[in-house]
Amino acid sequence: MITNAAPGSDVPAERSLTTVPLTPPVTPPVSRRTFVKSTAAIAGTVAFAGAVVPEAFARLGVHNRVDRLKVGVIGCGGRGTGAMINSLEGSYDTEIHAIGDVFADRVDNCMAEIQKQPKELMDRCPVSRDRAFVGFDAYKRVLATNVDVVILATNPHFRPMHFEAAIAAGKHVFFEKPVAVDPTGVRRVIAAGEVAKQKGLGVVCGTQRRHENCYLAAMKQIEDGGIGRVVAANCWWNQGSLWHKPRQEGWSDMEWQLHNWLYFTWLSGDHIVEQHVHNLDVCNWAIGSNPLKCTAMGGRQVRTGPEYGHIYDHFAVQYEYKDGVTMNSQCRQIDGCAAKVQEQIIGSEGVLNTNSGSASIKGKTPWKYTGEANNPYVTEHTNLIESIKAGKPLNEARRIAESTLTAIMGRMSAYTGKEVTWEFAMNSKLDLSPPSYEMGPLPVPAVAMPGKTALI
């Protein structure tokens, strides 16, 4: 819980974060902490959603130990708050040490949410007011504390700079998808991921299907020849519209766009990148490679008002891979239309269908996943922490960067009407960064027009 007490005080008092100062004291950076080896066997026990403390942990007093990994949260919106809770649920070896966001109300909401959780989680959230930061530089202040692991859950545009800074500071990282909105950002993530390998830092991304039991079993079926040779794939993320926040009096352009980040390509990458990346990542995983090129179409047919920024509301892309394998993707955010969120992998001897919670094969060797279900939003954090403790840190940086680029090249093709190759996209100079990071004017770019918008 948030407290007014001085460090080390035994008598904390609850408080609202609306009074958090914009320029609180900054703790000098320290090297990341090492974990006590004697706790490794105990910490193998995993708690999923619900976070009931196992009897063994209670007996051993693990709940009060001082050797937990300190976690910092950068980006305190809905997903950042969710990831924070998932981190606590995923391992008893974590506690929330510092938080930060551009907006004070998001920090407030984040901590209000943790206070609704079971006491077992609340007790591992000892965030004091001098470790709750607000502003564009909040991420630097979180990293300057002695956190061991950081959760990066800001708007996707900020992911590359925050990831670079976290790795430079020697922190393990959990970062949400997508990890960039343009090819420039993708290259930055790949480069920082290589530095993370050199430093022995763990990096896990929030493409939770990679940590879901039914998907892991499905990929094992492909590996074992359950559908024969993969020849094609299809994927969909078709749903209704999402939230938007009316512009408030006094909001600058920057503040309005940050509050409605979904609808601005520089912040979200458009919904093909921000959301559909999940399905594209699964198809790349099943096919075993990245696409060679793509041709796409899309548009802004229903969400045409200025409150929806300048992104599209539908995309359709055909990706081409080596050996003649193709993948057709659709994504849509329009009310009143058929919903479908699924991946389909077509083999020479069967068809695999996957979506969250299920996987099955129809064909020569029928199969259906009947194993244990897990909460992948929790498991991804468990896997990160366990890999760190084992001295074999996971590193998913390049993989998610490449899946992000798969989505970006589809958007580039749809926006311009041009064929886009993997080589062109990877080397593109496109950089969607604003001229500065301050609460001031920021014109909204025109809606992309195929045949007129330049391919950069």
QUIRAGI-V671803 format. One record per residue. N is the residue number from 1. RES is the residue in three letters. D_CENTER is the distance of its C-alpha to the mean C-alpha in Angstrom with 1 decimal. Layout:
BEGIN
n->{N & N}
res->{RES & RES}
d_center->{D_CENTER & D_CENTER}
END
This chain:
BEGIN
n->{1 & 2 & 3 & 4 & 5 & 6 & 7 & 8 & 9 & 10 & 11 & 12 & 13 & 14 & 15 & 16 & 17 & 18 & 19 & 20 & 21 & 22 & 23 & 24 & 25 & 26 & 27 & 28 & 29 & 30 & 31 & 32 & 33 & 34 & 35 & 36 & 37 & 38 & 39 & 40 & 41 & 42 & 43 & 44 & 45 & 46 & 47 & 48 & 49 & 50 & 51 & 52 & 53 & 54 & 55 & 56 & 57 & 58 & 59 & 60 & 61 & 62 & 63 & 64 & 65 & 66 & 67 & 68 & 69 & 70 & 71 & 72 & 73 & 74 & 75 & 76 & 77 & 78 & 79 & 80 & 81 & 82 & 83 & 84 & 85 & 86 & 87 & 88 & 89 & 90 & 91 & 92 & 93 & 94 & 95 & 96 & 97 & 98 & 99 & 100 & 101 & 102 & 103 & 104 & 105 & 106 & 107 & 108 & 109 & 110 & 111 & 112 & 113 & 114 & 115 & 116 & 117 & 118 & 119 & 120 & 121 & 122 & 123 & 124 & 125 & 126 & 127 & 128 & 129 & 130 & 131 & 132 & 133 & 134 & 135 & 136 & 137 & 138 & 139 & 140 & 141 & 142 & 143 & 144 & 145 & 146 & 147 & 148 & 149 & 150 & 151 & 152 & 153 & 154 & 155 & 156 & 157 & 158 & 159 & 160 & 161 & 162 & 163 & 164 & 165 & 166 & 167 & 168 & 169 & 170 & 171 & 172 & 173 & 174 & 175 & 176 & 177 & 178 & 179 & 180 & 181 & 182 & 183 & 184 & 185 & 186 & 187 & 188 & 189 & 190 & 191 & 192 & 193 & 194 & 195 & 196 & 197 & 198 & 199 & 200 & 201 & 202 & 203 & 204 & 205 & 206 & 207 & 208 & 209 & 210 & 211 & 212 & 213 & 214 & 215 & 216 & 217 & 218 & 219 & 220 & 221 & 222 & 223 & 224 & 225 & 226 & 227 & 228 & 229 & 230 & 231 & 232 & 233 & 234 & 235 & 236 & 237 & 238 & 239 & 240 & 241 & 242 & 243 & 244 & 245 & 246 & 247 & 248 & 249 & 250 & 251 & 252 & 253 & 254 & 255 & 256 & 257 & 258 & 259 & 260 & 261 & 262 & 263 & 264 & 265 & 266 & 267 & 268 & 269 & 270 & 271 & 272 & 273 & 274 & 275 & 276 & 277 & 278 & 279 & 280 & 281 & 282 & 283 & 284 & 285 & 286 & 287 & 288 & 289 & 290 & 291 & 292 & 293 & 294 & 295 & 296 & 297 & 298 & 299 & 300 & 301 & 302 & 303 & 304 & 305 & 306 & 307 & 308 & 309 & 310 & 311 & 312 & 313 & 314 & 315 & 316 & 317 & 318 & 319 & 320 & 321 & 322 & 323 & 324 & 325 & 326 & 327 & 328 & 329 & 330 & 331 & 332 & 333 & 334 & 335 & 336 & 337 & 338 & 339 & 340 & 341 & 342 & 343 & 344 & 345 & 346 & 347 & 348 & 349 & 350 & 351 & 352 & 353 & 354 & 355 & 356 & 357 & 358 & 359 & 360 & 361 & 362 & 363 & 364 & 365 & 366 & 367 & 368 & 369 & 370 & 371 & 372 & 373 & 374 & 375 & 376 & 377 & 378 & 379 & 380 & 381 & 382 & 383 & 384 & 385 & 386 & 387 & 388 & 389 & 390 & 391 & 392 & 393 & 394 & 395 & 396 & 397 & 398 & 399 & 400 & 401 & 402 & 403 & 404 & 405 & 406 & 407 & 408 & 409 & 410 & 411 & 412 & 413 & 414 & 415 & 416 & 417 & 418 & 419 & 420 & 421 & 422 & 423 & 424 & 425 & 426 & 427 & 428 & 429 & 430 & 431 & 432 & 433 & 434 & 435 & 436 & 437 & 438 & 439 & 440 & 441 & 442 & 443 & 444 & 445 & 446 & 447 & 448 & 449 & 450 & 451 & 452 & 453 & 454 & 455 & 456}
res->{MET & ILE & THR & ASN & ALA & ALA & PRO & GLY & SER & ASP & VAL & PRO & ALA & GLU & ARG & SER & LEU & THR & THR & VAL & PRO & LEU & THR & PRO & PRO & VAL & THR & PRO & PRO & VAL & SER & ARG & ARG & THR & PHE & VAL & LYS & SER & THR & ALA & ALA & ILE & ALA & GLY & THR & VAL & ALA & PHE & ALA & GLY & ALA & VAL & VAL & PRO & GLU & ALA & PHE & ALA & ARG & LEU & GLY & VAL & HIS & ASN & ARG & VAL & ASP & ARG & LEU & LYS & VAL & GLY & VAL & ILE & GLY & CYS & GLY & GLY & ARG & GLY & THR & GLY & ALA & MET & ILE & ASN & SER & LEU & GLU & GLY & SER & TYR & ASP & THR & GLU & ILE & HIS & ALA & ILE & GLY & ASP & VAL & PHE & ALA & ASP & ARG & VAL & ASP & ASN & CYS & MET & ALA & GLU & ILE & GLN & LYS & GLN & PRO & LYS & GLU & LEU & MET & ASP & ARG & CYS & PRO & VAL & SER & ARG & ASP & ARG & ALA & PHE & VAL & GLY & PHE & ASP & ALA & TYR & LYS & ARG & VAL & LEU & ALA & THR & ASN & VAL & ASP & VAL & VAL & ILE & LEU & ALA & THR & ASN & PRO & HIS & PHE & ARG & PRO & MET & HIS & PHE & GLU & ALA & ALA & ILE & ALA & ALA & GLY & LYS & HIS & VAL & PHE & PHE & GLU & LYS & PRO & VAL & ALA & VAL & ASP & PRO & THR & GLY & VAL & ARG & ARG & VAL & ILE & ALA & ALA & GLY & GLU & VAL & ALA & LYS & GLN & LYS & GLY & LEU & GLY & VAL & VAL & CYS & GLY & THR & GLN & ARG & ARG & HIS & GLU & ASN & CYS & TYR & LEU & ALA & ALA & MET & LYS & GLN & ILE & GLU & ASP & GLY & GLY & ILE & GLY & ARG & VAL & VAL & ALA & ALA & ASN & CYS & TRP & TRP & ASN & GLN & GLY & SER & LEU & TRP & HIS & LYS & PRO & ARG & GLN & GLU & GLY & TRP & SER & ASP & MET & GLU & TRP & GLN & LEU & HIS & ASN & TRP & LEU & TYR & PHE & THR & TRP & LEU & SER & GLY & ASP & HIS & ILE & VAL & GLU & GLN & HIS & VAL & HIS & ASN & LEU & ASP & VAL & CYS & ASN & TRP & ALA & ILE & GLY & SER & ASN & PRO & LEU & LYS & CYS & THR & ALA & MET & GLY & GLY & ARG & GLN & VAL & ARG & THR & GLY & PRO & GLU & TYR & GLY & HIS & ILE & TYR & ASP & HIS & PHE & ALA & VAL & GLN & TYR & GLU & TYR & LYS & ASP & GLY & VAL & THR & MET & ASN & SER & GLN & CYS & ARG & GLN & ILE & ASP & GLY & CYS & ALA & ALA & LYS & VAL & GLN & GLU & GLN & ILE & ILE & GLY & SER & GLU & GLY & VAL & LEU & ASN & THR & ASN & SER & GLY & SER & ALA & SER & ILE & LYS & GLY & LYS & THR & PRO & TRP & LYS & TYR & THR & GLY & GLU & ALA & ASN & ASN & PRO & TYR & VAL & THR & GLU & HIS & THR & ASN & LEU & ILE & GLU & SER & ILE & LYS & ALA & GLY & LYS & PRO & LEU & ASN & GLU & ALA & ARG & ARG & ILE & ALA & GLU & SER & THR & LEU & THR & ALA & ILE & MET & GLY & ARG & MET & SER & ALA & TYR & THR & GLY & LYS & GLU & VAL & THR & TRP & GLU & PHE & ALA & MET & ASN & SER & LYS & LEU & ASP & LEU & SER & PRO & PRO & SER & TYR & GLU & MET & GLY & PRO & LEU & PRO & VAL & PRO & ALA & VAL & ALA & MET & PRO & GLY & LYS & THR & ALA & LEU & ILE}
d_center->{24.7 & 25.4 & 28.9 & 31.6 & 33.1 & 33.6 & 31.9 & 33.7 & 35.2 & 36.0 & 36.3 & 33.0 & 33.0 & 30.3 & 29.5 & 27.5 & 25.1 & 26.7 & 29.0 & 26.6 & 28.1 & 26.3 & 27.6 & 27.7 & 28.9 & 26.6 & 27.0 & 27.6 & 25.1 & 26.0 & 25.2 & 22.6 & 24.4 & 25.5 & 25.5 & 28.9 & 29.6 & 31.8 & 28.9 & 27.1 & 29.0 & 28.6 & 24.9 & 24.5 & 24.8 & 21.6 & 21.2 & 19.1 & 18.8 & 22.0 & 22.1 & 25.9 & 27.2 & 29.0 & 32.7 & 32.5 & 30.1 & 32.3 & 35.4 & 34.1 & 32.9 & 29.4 & 28.1 & 29.9 & 29.5 & 28.6 & 26.9 & 23.4 & 20.4 & 19.6 & 16.0 & 15.1 & 12.6 & 11.8 & 11.0 & 12.9 & 12.3 & 11.8 & 8.2 & 8.9 & 12.2 & 11.1 & 9.0 & 12.2 & 14.4 & 12.7 & 13.2 & 16.8 & 17.3 & 16.2 & 18.7 & 21.8 & 21.5 & 19.0 & 19.8 & 18.2 & 20.1 & 18.9 & 16.7 & 16.5 & 15.8 & 17.7 & 19.4 & 21.6 & 21.3 & 17.6 & 18.5 & 21.4 & 19.5 & 17.0 & 20.1 & 22.0 & 19.5 & 19.7 & 23.5 & 23.4 & 22.1 & 24.6 & 26.6 & 25.2 & 21.8 & 23.4 & 25.5 & 22.6 & 21.4 & 24.2 & 22.8 & 25.9 & 26.4 & 26.6 & 23.0 & 21.4 & 20.9 & 20.8 & 20.8 & 19.2 & 20.0 & 18.6 & 16.1 & 19.2 & 20.9 & 18.3 & 18.4 & 22.2 & 22.4 & 22.8 & 19.4 & 18.6 & 14.8 & 12.3 & 9.0 & 7.5 & 6.3 & 8.9 & 9.5 & 8.1 & 11.7 & 11.7 & 9.0 & 11.9 & 14.4 & 12.6 & 11.7 & 15.4 & 16.7 & 15.1 & 16.4 & 19.7 & 20.0 & 19.8 & 16.7 & 14.6 & 10.9 & 7.8 & 4.9 & 1.3 & 3.0 & 5.7 & 7.0 & 10.2 & 12.5 & 15.7 & 17.3 & 18.2 & 14.6 & 14.0 & 17.1 & 16.2 & 13.1 & 15.4 & 18.1 & 16.3 & 15.1 & 18.8 & 19.8 & 17.6 & 19.6 & 22.8 & 22.0 & 21.0 & 17.6 & 14.9 & 11.5 & 9.0 & 5.7 & 4.0 & 6.5 & 8.7 & 11.8 & 12.3 & 13.1 & 15.1 & 18.9 & 20.1 & 17.9 & 19.0 & 22.5 & 22.4 & 21.5 & 24.4 & 26.6 & 26.0 & 26.6 & 29.8 & 31.0 & 30.6 & 30.4 & 32.2 & 31.1 & 28.0 & 29.4 & 26.9 & 23.8 & 22.8 & 19.6 & 19.1 & 16.8 & 19.6 & 19.6 & 21.1 & 20.3 & 17.9 & 18.7 & 20.1 & 21.8 & 25.4 & 26.2 & 28.0 & 31.2 & 30.7 & 27.1 & 27.0 & 25.3 & 22.4 & 22.0 & 22.3 & 19.7 & 17.1 & 17.9 & 17.5 & 14.7 & 14.1 & 17.5 & 17.6 & 16.6 & 16.4 & 13.6 & 11.6 & 13.2 & 14.9 & 13.7 & 14.3 & 11.4 & 9.1 & 10.0 & 12.3 & 10.3 & 9.9 & 13.8 & 14.4 & 12.6 & 14.9 & 17.9 & 17.5 & 17.3 & 20.4 & 22.3 & 21.6 & 21.2 & 19.8 & 21.8 & 24.8 & 24.9 & 24.2 & 26.1 & 24.6 & 25.8 & 24.4 & 25.4 & 25.4 & 28.1 & 27.4 & 25.0 & 27.4 & 27.9 & 26.9 & 24.7 & 22.3 & 22.2 & 22.7 & 20.1 & 21.3 & 21.3 & 21.7 & 21.3 & 23.0 & 22.6 & 24.6 & 23.3 & 25.9 & 25.5 & 28.2 & 31.1 & 31.1 & 28.0 & 26.5 & 23.4 & 23.6 & 20.6 & 20.8 & 18.5 & 20.1 & 19.6 & 23.3 & 25.1 & 28.0 & 26.8 & 26.2 & 22.8 & 21.4 & 18.0 & 19.0 & 19.4 & 22.9 & 24.1 & 27.8 & 29.9 & 33.6 & 34.4 & 31.9 & 28.8 & 25.7 & 23.7 & 20.4 & 18.2 & 16.4 & 19.2 & 21.7 & 22.9 & 26.5 & 28.8 & 31.9 & 34.4 & 36.7 & 34.9 & 33.4 & 30.7 & 28.5 & 26.0 & 27.7 & 26.1 & 24.4 & 21.3 & 18.5 & 15.6 & 12.7 & 10.3 & 13.0 & 13.9 & 10.8 & 11.8 & 15.4 & 15.1 & 13.7 & 16.5 & 19.1 & 18.6 & 19.1 & 22.2 & 23.5 & 23.5 & 21.6 & 18.1 & 15.5 & 14.2 & 11.6 & 11.4 & 13.9 & 12.9 & 9.5 & 11.3 & 14.0 & 12.3 & 10.8 & 14.5 & 15.8 & 14.4 & 15.6 & 19.0 & 19.4 & 18.9 & 21.3 & 23.8 & 23.7 & 24.1 & 27.0 & 28.6 & 28.7 & 27.9 & 25.2 & 25.3 & 22.6 & 24.8 & 25.1 & 21.5 & 20.7 & 23.5 & 23.2 & 23.8 & 21.8 & 20.2 & 19.2 & 19.3 & 21.7 & 24.9 & 24.2 & 21.9 & 24.3 & 25.0 & 27.5 & 28.2 & 25.7 & 27.1 & 25.1 & 25.5 & 27.5 & 26.0 & 25.9 & 29.0 & 29.3 & 32.4 & 32.4 & 29.0 & 29.2 & 27.1 & 26.1}
END
